[in-house]
Amino acid sequence: MKNKVIEKAIDMCGSQKKLALACGVTQATVSYWLRGMGISSQYLLKIEKATNKAITVEEIIKSLHE
């Protein structure tokens, strides 16, 4: 099942690769996040920053429990 919040972050950044570059991870890692496989806490703020706080840490955490 796709993580809708990560899908939104990808759309905002333009691609999985661009979100990956902003977070310092590989495109494969972003794909892993998108498939709902979990996100290490060290990347939550990086995702928030990559989306200019349009997606918050709280939203990401909530999406992991849906």
N, CA, C and O atoms as a GROMACS GRO file, in nm:
protein
  264
    1MET      N    1   0.084  -0.118   0.000
    1MET     CA    2   0.000   0.000   0.000
    1MET      C    3   0.089   0.125   0.000
    1MET      O    4   0.185   0.134   0.076
    2LYS      N    5   0.056   0.218  -0.086
    2LYS     CA    6   0.136   0.340  -0.097
    2LYS      C    7   0.113   0.434   0.021
    2LYS      O    8   0.001   0.448   0.070
    3ASN      N    9   0.219   0.495   0.065
    3ASN     CA   10   0.211   0.598   0.168
    3ASN      C   11   0.177   0.729   0.097
    3ASN      O   12   0.259   0.783   0.023
    4LYS      N   13   0.056   0.779   0.120
    4LYS     CA   14   0.006   0.898   0.050
    4LYS      C   15   0.086   1.023   0.084
    4LYS      O   16   0.102   1.111  -0.002
    5VAL      N   17   0.137   1.033   0.205
    5VAL     CA   18   0.215   1.151   0.244
    5VAL      C   19   0.349   1.152   0.171
    5VAL      O   20   0.394   1.257   0.125
    6ILE      N   21   0.412   1.038   0.161
    6ILE     CA   22   0.538   1.030   0.086
    6ILE      C   23   0.512   1.054  -0.062
    6ILE      O   24   0.592   1.118  -0.130
    7GLU      N   25   0.402   1.002  -0.112
    7GLU     CA   26   0.365   1.027  -0.251
    7GLU      C   27   0.351   1.178  -0.277
    7GLU      O   28   0.394   1.228  -0.381
    8LYS      N   29   0.291   1.247  -0.182
    8LYS     CA   30   0.276   1.393  -0.193
    8LYS      C   31   0.414   1.462  -0.190
    8LYS      O   32   0.438   1.555  -0.266
    9ALA      N   33   0.502   1.416  -0.103
    9ALA     CA   34   0.638   1.473  -0.094
    9ALA      C   35   0.713   1.453  -0.226
    9ALA      O   36   0.784   1.542  -0.271
   10ILE      N   37   0.698   1.337  -0.286
   10ILE     CA   38   0.762   1.309  -0.415
   10ILE      C   39   0.708   1.404  -0.520
   10ILE      O   40   0.785   1.462  -0.598
   11ASP      N   41   0.577   1.421  -0.523
   11ASP     CA   42   0.515   1.514  -0.620
   11ASP      C   43   0.567   1.656  -0.600
   11ASP      O   44   0.596   1.725  -0.697
   12MET      N   45   0.580   1.698  -0.475
   12MET     CA   46   0.626   1.833  -0.445
   12MET      C   47   0.772   1.853  -0.488
   12MET      O   48   0.810   1.961  -0.533
   13CYS      N   49   0.853   1.750  -0.473
   13CYS     CA   50   0.995   1.759  -0.509
   13CYS      C   51   1.018   1.736  -0.658
   13CYS      O   52   1.122   1.776  -0.712
   14GLY      N   53   0.925   1.672  -0.724
   14GLY     CA   54   0.936   1.650  -0.868
   14GLY      C   55   0.965   1.507  -0.910
   14GLY      O   56   0.932   1.467  -1.021
   15SER      N   57   1.026   1.430  -0.821
   15SER     CA   58   1.053   1.289  -0.851
   15SER      C   59   1.107   1.221  -0.725
   15SER      O   60   1.147   1.286  -0.629
   16GLN      N   61   1.106   1.089  -0.729
   16GLN     CA   62   1.167   1.014  -0.618
   16GLN      C   63   1.315   1.049  -0.606
   16GLN      O   64   1.366   1.065  -0.495
   17LYS      N   65   1.381   1.060  -0.718
   17LYS     CA   66   1.526   1.090  -0.716
   17LYS      C   67   1.554   1.226  -0.652
   17LYS      O   68   1.649   1.239  -0.576
   18LYS      N   69   1.471   1.327  -0.683
   18LYS     CA   70   1.493   1.460  -0.626
   18LYS      C   71   1.467   1.460  -0.475
   18LYS      O   72   1.541   1.525  -0.400
   19LEU      N   73   1.364   1.389  -0.430
   19LEU     CA   74   1.341   1.378  -0.286
   19LEU      C   75   1.458   1.304  -0.221
   19LEU      O   76   1.504   1.342  -0.114
   20ALA      N   77   1.505   1.200  -0.286
   20ALA     CA   78   1.619   1.125  -0.234
   20ALA      C   79   1.742   1.214  -0.219
   20ALA      O   80   1.809   1.210  -0.116
   21LEU      N   81   1.772   1.293  -0.320
   21LEU     CA   82   1.887   1.384  -0.312
   21LEU      C   83   1.872   1.483  -0.198
   21LEU      O   84   1.969   1.512  -0.128
   22ALA      N   85   1.751   1.536  -0.179
   22ALA     CA   86   1.726   1.632  -0.072
   22ALA      C   87   1.743   1.569   0.067
   22ALA      O   88   1.777   1.638   0.163
   23CYS      N   89   1.718   1.439   0.075
   23CYS     CA   90   1.725   1.370   0.204
   23CYS      C   91   1.856   1.295   0.225
   23CYS      O   92   1.881   1.241   0.333
   24GLY      N   93   1.940   1.291   0.123
   24GLY     CA   94   2.068   1.222   0.135
   24GLY      C   95   2.056   1.070   0.134
   24GLY      O   96   2.134   1.001   0.198
   25VAL      N   97   1.958   1.020   0.058
   25VAL     CA   98   1.938   0.876   0.046
   25VAL      C   99   1.931   0.839  -0.102
   25VAL      O  100   1.937   0.927  -0.189
   26THR      N  101   1.918   0.711  -0.131
   26THR     CA  102   1.904   0.667  -0.269
   26THR      C  103   1.757   0.671  -0.311
   26THR      O  104   1.667   0.677  -0.228
   27GLN      N  105   1.737   0.667  -0.442
   27GLN     CA  106   1.600   0.660  -0.494
   27GLN      C  107   1.532   0.532  -0.445
   27GLN      O  108   1.411   0.531  -0.422
   28ALA      N  109   1.608   0.426  -0.430
   28ALA     CA  110   1.552   0.299  -0.381
   28ALA      C  111   1.496   0.314  -0.240
   28ALA      O  112   1.395   0.253  -0.206
   29THR      N  113   1.562   0.395  -0.158
   29THR     CA  114   1.513   0.419  -0.022
   29THR      C  115   1.380   0.492  -0.025
   29THR      O  116   1.289   0.458   0.050
   30VAL      N  117   1.368   0.592  -0.112
   30VAL     CA  118   1.242   0.665  -0.124
   30VAL      C  119   1.132   0.571  -0.173
   30VAL      O  120   1.018   0.579  -0.128
   31SER      N  121   1.165   0.482  -0.264
   31SER     CA  122   1.069   0.383  -0.312
   31SER      C  123   1.022   0.294  -0.197
   31SER      O  124   0.904   0.260  -0.188
   32TYR      N  125   1.113   0.257  -0.111
   32TYR     CA  126   1.083   0.178   0.009
   32TYR      C  127   0.985   0.254   0.098
   32TYR      O  128   0.887   0.197   0.146
   33TRP      N  129   1.012   0.383   0.121
   33TRP     CA  130   0.921   0.466   0.201
   33TRP      C  131   0.783   0.471   0.137
   33TRP      O  132   0.681   0.458   0.205
   34LEU      N  133   0.780   0.489   0.005
   34LEU     CA  134   0.654   0.501  -0.068
   34LEU      C  135   0.569   0.376  -0.053
   34LEU      O  136   0.446   0.384  -0.046
   35ARG      N  137   0.634   0.262  -0.048
   35ARG     CA  138   0.561   0.136  -0.035
   35ARG      C  139   0.517   0.108   0.108
   35ARG      O  140   0.463   0.001   0.138
   36GLY      N  141   0.540   0.204   0.199
   36GLY     CA  142   0.495   0.189   0.336
   36GLY      C  143   0.579   0.097   0.421
   36GLY      O  144   0.529   0.036   0.516
   37MET      N  145   0.706   0.087   0.388
   37MET     CA  146   0.795  -0.005   0.458
   37MET      C  147   0.864   0.059   0.578
   37MET      O  148   0.952  -0.004   0.638
   38GLY      N  149   0.827   0.181   0.614
   38GLY     CA  150   0.887   0.248   0.728
   38GLY      C  151   0.990   0.352   0.688
   38GLY      O  152   1.049   0.346   0.580
   39ILE      N  153   1.010   0.446   0.778
   39ILE     CA  154   1.105   0.555   0.755
   39ILE      C  155   1.184   0.575   0.884
   39ILE      O  156   1.125   0.592   0.991
   40SER      N  157   1.314   0.572   0.874
   40SER     CA  158   1.399   0.597   0.991
   40SER      C  159   1.376   0.740   1.040
   40SER      O  160   1.363   0.833   0.960
   41SER      N  161   1.371   0.756   1.170
   41SER     CA  162   1.342   0.887   1.229
   41SER      C  163   1.441   0.994   1.186
   41SER      O  164   1.408   1.113   1.186
   42GLN      N  165   1.562   0.955   1.150
   42GLN     CA  166   1.663   1.054   1.110
   42GLN      C  167   1.626   1.127   0.981
   42GLN      O  168   1.684   1.231   0.951
   43TYR      N  169   1.529   1.074   0.906
   43TYR     CA  170   1.491   1.137   0.779
   43TYR      C  171   1.363   1.220   0.787
   43TYR      O  172   1.329   1.288   0.690
   44LEU      N  173   1.294   1.216   0.897
   44LEU     CA  174   1.166   1.289   0.908
   44LEU      C  175   1.184   1.439   0.887
   44LEU      O  176   1.110   1.500   0.810
   45LEU      N  177   1.280   1.498   0.956
   45LEU     CA  178   1.303   1.643   0.940
   45LEU      C  179   1.355   1.677   0.800
   45LEU      O  180   1.327   1.784   0.747
   46LYS      N  181   1.430   1.585   0.741
   46LYS     CA  182   1.481   1.609   0.606
   46LYS      C  183   1.367   1.612   0.505
   46LYS      O  184   1.368   1.693   0.412
   47ILE      N  185   1.269   1.525   0.522
   47ILE     CA  186   1.152   1.526   0.434
   47ILE      C  187   1.073   1.654   0.455
   47ILE      O  188   1.030   1.718   0.358
   48GLU      N  189   1.055   1.693   0.581
   48GLU     CA  190   0.985   1.818   0.611
   48GLU      C  191   1.056   1.936   0.544
   48GLU      O  192   0.991   2.022   0.484
   49LYS      N  193   1.188   1.941   0.555
   49LYS     CA  194   1.265   2.050   0.495
   49LYS      C  195   1.256   2.046   0.342
   49LYS      O  196   1.244   2.151   0.278
   50ALA      N  197   1.262   1.928   0.284
   50ALA     CA  198   1.256   1.914   0.137
   50ALA      C  199   1.124   1.965   0.080
   50ALA      O  200   1.118   2.007  -0.035
   51THR      N  201   1.019   1.962   0.163
   51THR     CA  202   0.887   2.009   0.118
   51THR      C  203   0.856   2.149   0.171
   51THR      O  204   0.742   2.194   0.168
   52ASN      N  205   0.959   2.218   0.221
   52ASN     CA  206   0.941   2.352   0.279
   52ASN      C  207   0.831   2.355   0.385
   52ASN      O  208   0.753   2.449   0.394
   53LYS      N  209   0.829   2.250   0.465
   53LYS     CA  210   0.735   2.232   0.577
   53LYS      C  211   0.589   2.220   0.533
   53LYS      O  212   0.498   2.231   0.616
   54ALA      N  213   0.566   2.196   0.404
   54ALA     CA  214   0.429   2.170   0.357
   54ALA      C  215   0.383   2.034   0.410
   54ALA      O  216   0.264   2.011   0.429
   55ILE      N  217   0.479   1.946   0.432
   55ILE     CA  218   0.452   1.817   0.495
   55ILE      C  219   0.532   1.816   0.624
   55ILE      O  220   0.654   1.832   0.623
   56THR      N  221   0.462   1.799   0.735
   56THR     CA  222   0.527   1.806   0.866
   56THR      C  223   0.569   1.667   0.915
   56THR      O  224   0.520   1.564   0.867
   57VAL      N  225   0.659   1.668   1.011
   57VAL     CA  226   0.701   1.544   1.076
   57VAL      C  227   0.580   1.471   1.132
   57VAL      O  228   0.569   1.349   1.120
   58GLU      N  229   0.489   1.546   1.192
   58GLU     CA  230   0.370   1.486   1.251
   58GLU      C  231   0.286   1.414   1.146
   58GLU      O  232   0.236   1.304   1.171
   59GLU      N  233   0.270   1.475   1.029
   59GLU     CA  234   0.194   1.410   0.920
   59GLU      C  235   0.261   1.280   0.877
   59GLU      O  236   0.194   1.180   0.852
   60ILE      N  237   0.392   1.284   0.868
   60ILE     CA  238   0.465   1.164   0.825
   60ILE      C  239   0.446   1.053   0.928
   60ILE      O  240   0.418   0.939   0.892
   61ILE      N  241   0.463   1.086   1.055
   61ILE     CA  242   0.447   0.986   1.161
   61ILE      C  243   0.306   0.928   1.159
   61ILE      O  244   0.289   0.807   1.169
   62LYS      N  245   0.207   1.014   1.145
   62LYS     CA  246   0.068   0.967   1.140
   62LYS      C  247   0.048   0.872   1.023
   62LYS      O  248  -0.022   0.771   1.035
   63SER      N  249   0.108   0.904   0.908
   63SER     CA  250   0.090   0.820   0.789
   63SER      C  251   0.152   0.681   0.807
   63SER      O  252   0.110   0.586   0.742
   64LEU      N  253   0.250   0.670   0.895
   64LEU     CA  254   0.314   0.541   0.919
   64LEU      C  255   0.225   0.447   0.999
   64LEU      O  256   0.248   0.326   1.002
   65HIS      N  257   0.124   0.503   1.063
   65HIS     CA  258   0.035   0.423   1.148
   65HIS      C  259  -0.101   0.400   1.084
   65HIS      O  260  -0.192   0.347   1.148
   66GLU      N  261  -0.116   0.440   0.959
   66GLU     CA  262  -0.245   0.422   0.890
   66GLU      C  263  -0.250   0.290   0.818
   66GLU      O  264  -0.351   0.258   0.755
   0.00000   0.00000   0.00000
